[in-house]
Amino acid sequence: MTTREALCAILISILLVTAGLVWLLGPYGLIGGGVAVLLMTLFTDKKEDADG
């Protein structure tokens, strides 16, 4: 996964997870969304771009 793909995936996950959890759980959904994004960021396998 390149850096650009990882950033796009993280952005989409932020939107989907936060929207879904806030809808279901209210304010606790924001905390869960933040934790999910943090974990995804930490465990994303990053490799260098082909042109970099």
N, C-alpha and C positions, 0 to 999 in steps of 0.2 A: 504494500500500500504506500503510495507516494504521499508527500506532505499535503499536497492539494486535495487528494482524495480523503485523507484523514481529517482535514479541516472541514470538508463538506459533510462527511459522515457525522462529525461531532456537532456541527450546526444543526443538521436535521434531527439528531438525537435530542439535542437540547429542546428544540421546538416540540417534538412529539412527546417526549417523556414529561416535560413540564406541563404541557397542555392537558395531557391525559390524567396525570396525577392530581393536578389542581382541580380538574373537573370532578374526579372521584373523591379526593381526600381533603380538599380545601387547602389551608395553609401548610399542612404537613406534606402536601404534594410538592411544594417548592423545595423543602428540605430534601425529600427523596430525589427530586430532579437534579439538584445540585450534587448530591452524592453519586448518582448514576453518571453524570458528566465527568466528575472528578475521576471515578474509577475507569471510565472509558479512556480518558486522556492519559492516565498512568499506564494502562496496559495496551495502548495502541502500538502495534509493531511498525516502526518507522524505518524506511529506507530512503536513501538519497534519490532525488529526481535524476532522470537520465541526462538532462542538460546542465545539471549543477555539478 
